[in-house]
Amino acid sequence: MKYYLRILRFAKPYLGYAGLNVLFNILATVFSLFSIGALIPILDMIFGEEILADPSTPVYFSLDTAKEFAYYHIGLWVLEVGKLSALAYICVISISAILIKNISTYLALYFIAPLRNGLIHDIRTTVHARCLELPISFFNDKRKGDLLTRMTTDIAEIEYSMLSSLEMIFKEPLNIGLTVTILLWMSPSLTLFVLLVLPISGLIISTIGKSLKRSSSKAQNQLGYLMSLLEESLGGVRIIKAFNAEETVEGKFNRASGSLTKMMDKVHHKRDASSPISETLGVTVVMAIIWFGGKQVFEGEISSGSLISFIAFFYMLIPSLKKLTTGIFNIQKSNASSERIFEILDTYNPIEEIANPKSLNTFEKEIKFENVSFSYEKGGTKVLKNINFSIPKGKTVALVGSSGSGKTTISNLLPRFYDSTEGAVSIDGKDIKDLGIKELRSHLGIVSQESILFNDTIRNNIALGDNEASLEAVQNAAKVANAHEFIDKMESGYDQNIGERGNKLSGGQKQRMSIARALLSDPPILILDEATSALDTESEKLVQEALNHLMENRTSLIIAHRLSTIQHADEILVMENGEIVERGRHLELLDKKGTYHKLVKMQSLA
């Protein structure tokens, strides 16, 4: 129930709806019991040969005297109006009670709907917001398909299993409480016997419920793995076909799907067992009541009519117990999904913003890396070791080296996608950990090797993060980025949708749009991560021209594989195994005949 209670905390804004639901459930329960069960003694008086009428006034209060008092006045009323008239009144009262009960039931459901839907909306948006807050490292450790499953299937499971039981959790305890009160009024000893027998049934149901939760947890994890395989298959379908790997991928997916099917069979078998088990246990309890109550009848402790009335009321209790049992089973089943949701919400975010961050209104002097070391895991292998360099305002520093040398890791530290393990990164003498994260990133423009575009219009992709950007400003940025010409030729121009990840555009077009996006934000500091390495010669020329426009009067940190693009950098840092092994300008490094010279020679630039 721990996760159920945590889920219910999301219901705080909707407590008014919960209160109305409880109110109408109470009315529905009261009129349900009154419409049928409470009329049994009245009908006994109408159709019986004698009417209980004891004019004596009780000198003390007890359940028996209260019953006698009530029966006495009901009997007087029947004598006064006549049996036929009393029967007519009872029919009208029953119909009215049933009508009020059904109206109350509808209103209870009417007011629970905004609570359920609002609660799910809040969970969904909270999980999505949390995912956007978490660091890049979190997504490196998780399968995308598993995260998608948590945000879709797991939340849907909470809505279907847990919140569908929400109304039962509110309503059925009320129904059970009122019914048990009537049973106590009718026969305390029989009711006590029932309350001693029912916990045994509860223990059996609880054991099955815990087993159901374990099976559900395994099934949800397997579903996340299956979704990951599906996402990988759809994303890599070109490579799968090129290498005739259809059978391999299909076999892997089929095995995972088969395992999920077996797990879901177990889940459904256990969940479907809840109703027949609870019904069997209910009938067993009724038989026990008949035996124990019959014994009391034979001993003269209660009348046979009272026993029949007691059993009738207990039968009215059984549906409520069954619904409550089903609700508990559903909650147990959805607890596994809740646990997976809260695993995201409870994930520690190491990229924290201090309570009162320093301000960085303008960039005036330099960016500085001082004795910076970094490892992806605490106590793990250092991928950066004692990095020291600075980038004065308006200058360009380039990072070169083989793959895995630490170039991209350095660029990820500046916008605080990761935080350094040792040392400090500062801007104008202020440690970036002391700055507001949004303000820090507002001073940065990033163009990466992979152009990240969204299934939206060209205008919205360029104006990402700036909802108030005018069309004229977007067009000006596109012109400087050499993108306006191809955009203008499109059927819908800047309102053209570019498809999933911009798949309607070429690589060069996507990269120029990314540059236009960076230009529109007009950042004083640029991070260019291999922005031209994946392009053909013609596209590279256009993109390089756009990058040159972008870098004018800006401070730039460039990561490049194609060394022709960084010959004019103010300083080139050569990386190897997380360390700076050479530094200087292009010609200086060539004269050293070291690592940089070897890289240039391999690319035939010397």
C-alpha positions as CSV (number, residue, x, y, z in Angstrom):
1,M,0.0,0.0,0.0
2,K,3.0,2.3,0.3
3,Y,3.0,3.2,-3.4
4,Y,-0.8,3.5,-3.4
5,L,-0.6,6.1,-0.7
6,R,2.1,8.0,-2.6
7,I,0.0,8.0,-5.7
8,L,-2.9,9.4,-3.7
9,R,-0.8,12.4,-2.7
10,F,-1.3,13.6,-6.3
11,A,-5.0,13.8,-5.4
12,K,-4.6,16.8,-3.1
13,P,-5.8,19.4,-5.7
14,Y,-8.9,17.3,-6.2
15,L,-10.0,16.7,-2.6
16,G,-13.2,18.6,-3.2
17,Y,-14.2,16.0,-5.8
18,A,-13.2,13.2,-3.4
19,G,-15.4,14.7,-0.7
20,L,-18.4,14.9,-3.0
21,N,-17.7,11.3,-4.1
22,V,-17.7,10.1,-0.5
23,L,-20.9,12.1,0.3
24,F,-22.9,10.6,-2.6
25,N,-21.5,7.1,-1.9
26,I,-22.8,7.4,1.7
27,L,-26.2,8.4,0.4
28,A,-26.2,5.5,-2.2
29,T,-25.2,3.0,0.5
30,V,-27.8,4.2,3.0
31,F,-30.7,4.2,0.5
32,S,-29.5,0.8,-0.9
33,L,-29.7,-0.8,2.5
34,F,-33.0,1.0,3.4
35,S,-34.7,0.2,0.1
36,I,-34.4,-3.6,0.6
37,G,-33.0,-4.8,3.9
38,A,-34.6,-2.3,6.2
39,L,-38.1,-3.1,4.8
40,I,-37.9,-6.8,5.8
41,P,-39.4,-6.4,9.3
42,I,-42.1,-4.0,8.0
43,L,-43.1,-6.6,5.4
44,D,-43.2,-9.2,8.1
45,M,-45.7,-7.0,10.1
46,I,-47.9,-6.4,7.0
47,F,-48.1,-10.0,5.9
48,G,-47.8,-11.6,9.4
49,E,-50.9,-12.5,11.5
50,E,-49.7,-10.5,14.5
51,I,-48.1,-7.1,14.8
52,L,-45.5,-6.5,17.5
53,A,-46.9,-3.8,19.7
54,D,-45.4,-3.4,23.2
55,P,-46.6,-0.2,24.8
56,S,-44.2,-0.5,27.7
57,T,-41.5,2.2,27.8
58,P,-37.9,0.9,28.3
59,V,-36.1,2.1,31.4
60,Y,-32.6,1.6,29.9
61,F,-31.2,1.5,26.4
62,S,-30.0,-1.6,24.6
63,L,-30.2,-3.1,21.1
64,D,-33.1,-5.3,22.1
65,T,-35.1,-2.4,23.6
66,A,-34.3,-0.2,20.7
67,K,-35.7,-2.9,18.3
68,E,-38.8,-3.3,20.3
69,F,-39.3,0.4,20.5
70,A,-38.9,0.7,16.7
71,Y,-41.2,-2.3,15.9
72,Y,-43.8,-0.9,18.3
73,H,-44.2,2.4,16.5
74,I,-44.0,0.8,13.1
75,G,-46.7,-1.6,14.2
76,L,-48.9,1.3,15.3
77,W,-48.4,3.0,12.0
78,V,-49.5,-0.2,10.1
79,L,-52.6,-0.5,12.3
80,E,-53.4,3.1,11.7
81,V,-53.2,3.2,7.9
82,G,-54.1,-0.4,7.2
83,K,-52.1,-3.2,5.8
84,L,-52.9,-2.5,2.1
85,S,-52.2,1.2,2.4
86,A,-49.0,0.5,4.3
87,L,-48.0,-1.9,1.5
88,A,-48.6,0.8,-1.1
89,Y,-46.6,3.3,0.9
90,I,-43.7,0.8,1.3
91,C,-43.7,0.2,-2.5
92,V,-43.5,4.0,-3.2
93,I,-40.8,4.5,-0.5
94,S,-38.8,1.6,-2.0
95,I,-39.0,3.0,-5.5
96,S,-38.0,6.4,-4.3
97,A,-35.1,5.0,-2.3
98,I,-33.8,3.0,-5.3
99,L,-34.1,6.2,-7.5
100,I,-32.2,8.3,-5.0
101,K,-29.6,5.5,-4.6
102,N,-29.0,5.3,-8.4
103,I,-28.8,9.1,-8.7
104,S,-26.3,9.2,-5.9
105,T,-24.3,6.3,-7.4
106,Y,-24.2,8.3,-10.7
107,L,-23.1,11.5,-9.0
108,A,-20.5,9.6,-7.0
109,L,-19.0,8.3,-10.3
110,Y,-19.5,11.8,-11.9
111,F,-17.3,13.4,-9.3
112,I,-14.7,10.7,-9.2
113,A,-13.9,11.1,-12.9
114,P,-12.2,14.5,-12.7
115,L,-10.1,13.2,-9.7
116,R,-9.0,10.1,-11.6
117,N,-8.2,11.9,-14.9
118,G,-6.6,14.9,-13.2
119,L,-4.5,12.7,-11.0
120,I,-3.2,10.7,-14.0
121,H,-2.6,14.0,-15.9
122,D,-0.5,15.3,-13.0
123,I,1.5,12.0,-12.7
124,R,2.2,12.0,-16.5
125,T,3.3,15.6,-16.5
126,T,5.4,15.2,-13.4
127,V,7.2,12.2,-14.7
128,H,7.9,14.0,-18.0
129,A,9.1,17.1,-16.3
130,R,11.4,14.9,-14.1
131,C,12.8,13.2,-17.1
132,L,13.7,16.6,-18.5
133,E,15.4,17.6,-15.2
134,L,17.5,14.5,-14.9
135,P,21.1,14.5,-16.2
136,I,22.4,13.0,-19.4
137,S,24.0,10.2,-17.4
138,F,20.6,8.9,-16.4
139,F,19.6,8.4,-20.0
140,N,22.9,6.7,-20.8
141,D,22.1,4.0,-18.2
142,K,18.5,3.4,-19.3
143,R,16.9,1.8,-22.3
144,K,14.8,4.4,-24.2
145,G,12.1,1.7,-24.7
146,D,11.9,1.0,-21.0
147,L,11.5,4.7,-20.2
148,L,8.7,5.0,-22.8
149,T,7.0,1.9,-21.2
150,R,7.1,3.6,-17.8
151,M,5.6,6.8,-19.1
152,T,2.9,5.1,-21.1
153,T,2.1,1.5,-20.2
154,D,2.9,1.8,-16.5
155,I,0.9,5.0,-16.1
156,A,-2.0,3.4,-18.0
157,E,-1.8,0.4,-15.7
158,I,-2.1,2.7,-12.7
159,E,-5.1,4.3,-14.3
160,Y,-6.7,1.0,-15.2
161,S,-5.9,-1.1,-12.1
162,M,-5.3,1.3,-9.3
163,L,-7.6,4.3,-10.0
164,S,-10.4,2.1,-11.2
165,S,-10.3,0.7,-7.7
166,L,-10.3,4.2,-6.2
167,E,-14.1,4.4,-6.2
168,M,-14.3,1.0,-4.6
169,I,-11.8,2.0,-1.9
170,F,-14.1,4.9,-1.0
171,K,-17.4,3.3,-1.4
172,E,-17.2,-0.3,-0.3
173,P,-15.7,0.3,3.2
174,L,-18.7,2.6,3.8
175,N,-21.1,-0.1,2.6
176,I,-19.4,-2.7,4.7
177,G,-19.3,-0.5,7.8
178,L,-23.0,0.3,7.6
179,T,-24.0,-3.3,6.9
180,V,-21.8,-4.6,9.8
181,T,-23.5,-2.0,12.0
182,I,-26.9,-3.4,11.1
183,L,-25.6,-6.9,11.6
184,L,-24.4,-5.9,15.1
185,W,-27.9,-4.5,15.8
186,M,-29.5,-7.7,14.7
187,S,-27.2,-10.2,16.5
188,P,-23.9,-9.2,18.2
189,S,-22.9,-12.8,18.8
190,L,-23.3,-13.9,15.2
191,T,-21.5,-10.7,14.0
192,L,-18.6,-11.4,16.3
193,F,-18.5,-15.0,14.9
194,V,-18.3,-13.5,11.4
195,L,-15.6,-11.1,12.3
196,L,-13.5,-14.0,13.7
197,V,-13.9,-16.1,10.5
198,L,-13.3,-13.3,7.9
199,P,-9.6,-12.6,8.7
200,I,-8.8,-16.1,7.6
201,S,-10.2,-15.3,4.2
202,G,-8.3,-12.0,4.2
203,L,-5.0,-13.8,4.9
204,I,-5.6,-16.1,1.9
205,I,-6.4,-13.2,-0.4
206,S,-3.4,-11.1,0.9
207,T,-1.0,-14.0,0.1
208,I,-2.3,-14.2,-3.5
209,G,-2.1,-10.4,-3.8
210,K,1.6,-10.3,-2.9
211,S,2.3,-13.1,-5.4
212,L,0.4,-11.1,-8.0
213,K,2.6,-8.0,-7.3
214,R,5.8,-10.0,-7.8
215,S,4.5,-11.4,-11.1
216,S,3.4,-8.0,-12.3
217,S,6.7,-6.4,-11.6
218,K,8.5,-9.1,-13.6
219,A,6.0,-8.6,-16.5
220,Q,6.4,-4.8,-16.5
221,N,10.2,-5.1,-16.6
222,Q,10.0,-7.6,-19.5
223,L,7.6,-5.2,-21.3
224,G,10.1,-2.4,-21.0
225,Y,12.8,-4.7,-22.5
226,L,10.4,-5.7,-25.4
227,M,9.7,-2.0,-26.1
228,S,13.4,-1.3,-26.2
229,L,13.9,-4.1,-28.8
230,L,11.0,-2.6,-30.8
231,E,12.4,0.9,-30.7
232,E,15.8,-0.4,-31.8
233,S,14.3,-2.5,-34.6
234,L,12.3,0.4,-36.0
235,G,15.2,2.8,-35.6
236,G,17.7,0.5,-37.3
237,V,15.6,-1.1,-40.0
238,R,17.9,0.1,-42.7
239,I,20.9,-1.6,-41.2
240,I,18.9,-4.7,-40.4
241,K,17.8,-5.1,-44.0
242,A,21.3,-4.2,-45.3
243,F,22.9,-7.1,-43.3
244,N,20.1,-9.6,-43.8
245,A,19.6,-9.6,-40.1
246,E,15.8,-9.9,-40.2
247,E,15.7,-13.4,-38.8
248,T,18.2,-12.6,-36.0
249,V,16.3,-9.6,-34.9
250,E,12.9,-11.3,-35.3
251,G,14.1,-14.3,-33.3
252,K,15.3,-12.0,-30.5
253,F,12.0,-10.1,-30.4
254,N,9.9,-13.3,-30.6
255,R,11.8,-14.8,-27.6
256,A,11.3,-11.7,-25.5
257,S,7.6,-11.5,-26.5
258,G,7.2,-15.2,-25.7
259,S,8.6,-14.7,-22.2
260,L,6.3,-11.7,-21.7
261,T,3.3,-13.8,-22.8
262,K,4.1,-16.5,-20.2
263,M,4.5,-13.8,-17.5
264,M,1.2,-12.2,-18.4
265,D,-0.5,-15.6,-18.3
266,K,0.6,-15.9,-14.7
267,V,-0.6,-12.4,-13.9
268,H,-4.0,-12.9,-15.4
269,H,-4.4,-16.3,-13.8
270,K,-3.8,-14.9,-10.4
271,R,-5.9,-11.8,-10.9
272,D,-8.8,-13.9,-12.4
273,A,-8.6,-16.2,-9.4
274,S,-9.5,-13.3,-7.0
275,S,-13.3,-13.3,-7.7
276,P,-14.0,-17.1,-7.5
277,I,-11.8,-17.4,-4.5
278,S,-13.5,-14.6,-2.7
279,E,-16.9,-15.9,-3.7
280,T,-16.0,-19.4,-2.4
281,L,-14.7,-18.0,0.8
282,G,-17.9,-15.9,1.1
283,V,-20.2,-18.9,0.7
284,T,-18.0,-20.8,3.2
285,V,-18.5,-18.1,5.7
286,V,-22.3,-18.1,5.0
287,M,-22.4,-21.8,5.7
288,A,-20.6,-21.3,8.9
289,I,-23.1,-18.6,9.9
290,I,-26.0,-21.0,9.1
291,W,-24.4,-23.7,11.3
292,F,-23.6,-21.3,14.2
293,G,-26.9,-19.4,13.8
294,G,-28.9,-22.6,13.6
295,K,-27.3,-23.8,16.8
296,Q,-28.4,-20.5,18.5
297,V,-32.0,-21.0,17.1
298,F,-32.1,-24.5,18.5
299,E,-30.9,-23.2,21.8
300,G,-33.6,-20.4,21.7
301,E,-31.1,-17.5,21.7
302,I,-32.4,-16.0,18.5
303,S,-35.5,-16.6,16.3
304,S,-35.4,-18.2,12.9
305,G,-36.7,-15.0,11.3
306,S,-33.8,-13.0,12.8
307,L,-31.4,-15.6,11.4
308,I,-32.9,-15.4,7.9
309,S,-32.7,-11.5,8.1
310,F,-29.1,-11.7,9.3
311,I,-28.2,-14.0,6.4
312,A,-30.0,-11.7,3.9
313,F,-28.0,-8.7,5.1
314,F,-24.8,-10.7,5.1
315,Y,-25.5,-11.7,1.4
316,M,-25.7,-7.9,0.8
317,L,-22.3,-7.6,2.3
318,I,-20.7,-10.3,0.0
319,P,-20.7,-8.1,-3.2
320,S,-19.0,-5.3,-1.3
321,L,-16.4,-7.7,0.0
322,K,-15.8,-9.1,-3.5
323,K,-15.4,-5.6,-5.0
324,L,-13.1,-4.6,-2.2
325,T,-11.1,-7.8,-2.7
326,T,-10.9,-7.1,-6.5
327,G,-9.8,-3.5,-5.7
328,I,-7.0,-4.8,-3.4
329,F,-5.9,-7.2,-6.1
330,N,-5.8,-4.5,-8.7
331,I,-3.8,-2.2,-6.3
332,Q,-1.3,-5.0,-5.7
333,K,-1.0,-5.6,-9.4
334,S,-0.5,-1.8,-10.2
335,N,2.0,-1.4,-7.3
336,A,4.7,-2.8,-9.6
337,S,4.0,-0.1,-12.1
338,S,3.9,2.5,-9.3
339,E,7.3,1.4,-8.1
340,R,8.7,1.8,-11.6
341,I,7.2,5.3,-11.9
342,F,8.6,6.4,-8.5
343,E,12.0,5.0,-9.5
344,I,12.2,7.8,-12.0
345,L,10.7,10.4,-9.6
346,D,13.1,9.4,-6.8
347,T,16.2,9.3,-8.9
348,Y,18.9,11.5,-7.5
349,N,20.0,14.4,-9.7
350,P,23.7,15.2,-9.2
351,I,23.4,18.4,-11.3
352,E,22.0,20.6,-8.5
353,E,21.4,24.3,-8.6
354,I,22.4,26.2,-5.4
355,A,19.8,28.1,-3.4
356,N,21.0,31.6,-4.3
357,P,22.9,31.4,-7.6
358,K,25.3,34.1,-8.7
359,S,24.2,36.2,-11.7
360,L,26.0,36.2,-15.1
361,N,24.5,39.1,-16.9
362,T,27.2,39.4,-19.6
363,F,30.3,37.5,-20.6
364,E,33.3,39.8,-20.3
365,K,36.6,38.0,-19.9
366,E,37.3,34.3,-20.3
367,I,36.3,30.6,-19.8
368,K,38.7,28.7,-17.6
369,F,39.2,25.0,-16.9
370,E,41.4,24.5,-13.8
371,N,42.8,21.1,-12.8
372,V,39.6,19.5,-14.1
373,S,39.2,15.7,-13.8
374,F,36.1,13.6,-14.5
375,S,34.9,10.1,-14.2
376,Y,31.4,8.8,-15.1
377,E,31.1,6.8,-11.9
378,K,32.2,7.6,-8.4
379,G,35.6,6.1,-7.9
380,G,35.6,4.9,-11.6
381,T,38.3,5.4,-14.3
382,K,39.1,9.0,-15.0
383,V,38.2,9.9,-18.6
384,L,39.7,13.5,-18.0
385,K,42.8,14.1,-16.0
386,N,44.0,17.4,-14.8
387,I,42.8,19.5,-17.7
388,N,43.9,23.2,-17.7
389,F,43.2,25.8,-20.4
390,S,41.3,29.0,-20.9
391,I,39.4,30.6,-23.7
392,P,39.6,34.4,-23.7
393,K,36.6,36.3,-24.9
394,G,36.4,36.4,-28.7
395,K,38.9,33.6,-29.2
396,T,38.6,30.1,-30.6
397,V,40.0,27.0,-29.0
398,A,39.8,23.7,-30.8
399,L,40.0,20.2,-29.4
400,V,41.4,17.4,-31.5
401,G,42.4,13.8,-31.0
402,S,41.3,10.2,-31.6
403,S,37.8,8.9,-30.6
404,G,37.6,8.4,-26.8
405,S,40.3,10.9,-26.0
406,G,37.9,13.1,-23.9
407,K,37.0,15.9,-26.3
408,T,33.2,15.7,-26.1
409,T,33.4,15.1,-22.4
410,I,35.1,18.5,-22.0
411,S,32.3,20.2,-24.1
412,N,29.7,18.5,-21.9
413,L,31.1,20.0,-18.7
414,L,30.6,23.6,-19.8
415,P,26.8,23.5,-20.0
416,R,26.7,21.2,-17.0
417,F,25.4,18.2,-18.7
418,Y,27.9,16.6,-16.3
419,D,29.8,18.1,-13.3
420,S,33.6,17.7,-13.0
421,T,34.8,15.2,-10.4
422,E,37.7,17.4,-9.4
423,G,38.7,21.0,-10.3
424,A,36.5,23.8,-11.5
425,V,35.1,25.3,-14.7
426,S,34.6,29.1,-14.4
427,I,33.2,31.9,-16.6
428,D,34.6,35.4,-15.7
429,G,36.0,34.0,-12.5
430,K,32.6,32.5,-11.4
431,D,32.4,28.7,-10.9
432,I,29.6,27.5,-13.2
433,K,28.3,25.4,-10.3
434,D,27.5,28.7,-8.5
435,L,25.4,30.0,-11.5
436,G,21.8,29.4,-12.3
437,I,21.6,26.5,-14.8
438,K,19.1,28.2,-17.1
439,E,21.1,31.5,-17.1
440,L,24.4,29.6,-17.8
441,R,22.9,27.7,-20.8
442,S,21.3,30.9,-22.1
443,H,24.9,32.2,-22.8
444,L,25.7,29.0,-24.8
445,G,25.0,28.0,-28.3
446,I,25.5,24.3,-29.2
447,V,25.8,22.7,-32.6
448,S,26.5,19.0,-32.5
449,Q,27.4,16.4,-35.0
450,E,23.9,14.9,-34.9
451,S,21.3,17.6,-35.7
452,I,18.5,17.1,-33.2
453,L,15.3,18.3,-34.9
454,F,11.7,17.7,-33.9
455,N,8.5,16.6,-35.8
456,D,7.4,20.2,-36.2
457,T,7.6,23.1,-38.5
458,I,10.9,24.6,-39.7
459,R,10.0,27.9,-37.9
460,N,9.3,26.1,-34.6
461,N,12.5,24.1,-34.8
462,I,14.6,27.2,-35.4
463,A,12.8,29.1,-32.7
464,L,13.1,26.3,-30.1
465,G,13.1,27.7,-26.6
466,D,12.1,31.2,-27.8
467,N,8.3,31.2,-28.2
468,E,8.2,35.0,-28.9
469,A,10.6,34.9,-31.8
470,S,9.2,36.7,-34.8
471,L,9.1,35.2,-38.3
472,E,11.4,38.0,-39.5
473,A,14.0,37.0,-36.8
474,V,13.8,33.4,-37.8
475,Q,14.2,34.2,-41.5
476,N,17.3,36.4,-40.7
477,A,18.9,33.6,-38.7
478,A,18.2,31.2,-41.6
479,K,19.7,33.6,-44.2
480,V,23.0,33.9,-42.2
481,A,23.0,30.1,-41.8
482,N,22.6,29.6,-45.6
483,A,19.3,27.8,-44.9
484,H,16.8,30.4,-46.2
485,E,17.2,29.4,-49.9
486,F,16.2,25.7,-49.5
487,I,13.5,26.6,-47.0
488,D,11.9,29.2,-49.3
489,K,11.6,26.6,-52.0
490,M,9.5,24.3,-49.9
491,E,5.8,24.1,-50.4
492,S,4.9,25.6,-47.1
493,G,8.1,27.5,-46.5
494,Y,8.8,28.1,-42.8
495,D,5.6,26.3,-41.9
496,Q,6.7,23.1,-43.6
497,N,6.7,20.1,-41.3
498,I,10.1,18.3,-41.4
499,G,9.0,14.8,-40.1
500,E,10.4,12.6,-37.4
501,R,13.9,13.8,-36.5
502,G,13.9,16.0,-39.6
503,N,13.9,13.0,-42.0
504,K,12.5,15.1,-44.8
505,L,15.7,17.1,-45.0
506,S,19.3,16.2,-46.1
507,G,22.1,16.1,-43.6
508,G,23.5,19.5,-44.7
509,Q,20.0,21.1,-44.5
510,K,19.5,19.8,-41.0
511,Q,22.9,21.0,-39.9
512,R,22.2,24.5,-41.3
513,M,18.9,24.6,-39.5
514,S,20.8,23.8,-36.2
515,I,23.1,26.6,-36.9
516,A,20.2,29.0,-37.6
517,R,18.7,27.9,-34.2
518,A,22.0,28.8,-32.5
519,L,22.2,32.1,-34.4
520,L,18.6,33.1,-33.3
521,S,19.5,32.7,-29.6
522,D,22.5,35.0,-30.2
523,P,24.8,33.4,-27.6
524,P,28.2,34.9,-26.7
525,I,29.7,31.4,-26.4
526,L,29.6,28.6,-28.9
527,I,30.3,24.9,-28.6
528,L,30.7,23.2,-32.0
529,D,30.9,19.4,-31.6
530,E,32.1,17.9,-35.0
531,A,29.5,20.0,-36.7
532,T,30.7,19.1,-40.3
533,S,32.2,15.6,-39.9
534,A,29.1,13.8,-41.3
535,L,28.6,15.9,-44.4
536,D,29.6,15.6,-48.0
537,T,32.0,18.1,-49.5
538,E,29.4,20.4,-51.0
539,S,27.3,20.4,-47.8
540,E,30.4,20.9,-45.7
541,K,31.2,24.1,-47.6
542,L,27.8,25.6,-47.1
543,V,27.8,24.6,-43.4
544,Q,31.3,25.9,-42.9
545,E,30.3,29.2,-44.3
546,A,27.4,29.3,-42.0
547,L,29.6,28.4,-39.0
548,N,32.0,31.2,-39.9
549,H,29.1,33.6,-39.8
550,L,28.1,32.1,-36.5
551,M,31.5,32.4,-34.9
552,E,32.0,36.1,-35.8
553,N,32.7,38.1,-32.6
554,R,31.9,35.0,-30.5
555,T,34.0,32.8,-28.1
556,S,34.1,29.3,-29.5
557,L,35.1,25.8,-28.3
558,I,35.4,23.5,-31.4
559,I,35.7,19.8,-31.5
560,A,36.8,18.6,-34.9
561,H,37.8,15.4,-36.7
562,R,38.3,17.3,-40.0
563,L,41.4,19.3,-39.1
564,S,41.0,21.6,-42.1
565,T,38.1,23.3,-40.3
566,I,40.3,24.5,-37.3
567,Q,43.6,25.6,-38.9
568,H,42.8,29.2,-38.0
569,A,41.9,28.5,-34.3
570,D,43.7,30.7,-31.8
571,E,44.8,27.6,-29.9
572,I,44.6,23.9,-30.7
573,L,44.6,21.3,-27.8
574,V,45.6,17.8,-28.7
575,M,43.9,15.1,-26.5
576,E,45.1,11.6,-25.7
577,N,43.6,9.3,-23.1
578,G,41.9,12.2,-21.3
579,E,45.0,14.4,-21.2
580,I,46.2,17.4,-23.1
581,V,49.4,16.2,-24.8
582,E,50.1,19.1,-27.1
583,R,48.9,22.7,-27.5
584,G,49.5,25.6,-29.8
585,R,48.5,27.0,-33.2
586,H,48.3,25.0,-36.4
587,L,51.8,25.7,-37.8
588,E,53.5,25.5,-34.4
589,L,52.1,22.0,-33.8
590,L,53.1,20.9,-37.3
591,D,56.7,22.0,-36.5
592,K,56.8,19.9,-33.4
593,K,56.3,16.7,-35.5
594,G,54.3,15.2,-32.7
595,T,50.8,13.8,-32.3
596,Y,49.1,16.6,-34.2
597,H,51.5,16.3,-37.1
598,K,50.5,12.6,-37.4
599,L,46.8,13.4,-37.4
600,V,47.3,16.0,-40.1
601,K,49.4,13.7,-42.2
602,M,46.8,11.0,-42.0
603,Q,44.3,13.4,-43.4
604,S,46.8,14.6,-46.1
605,L,46.7,18.2,-45.0
606,A,50.4,18.8,-44.5
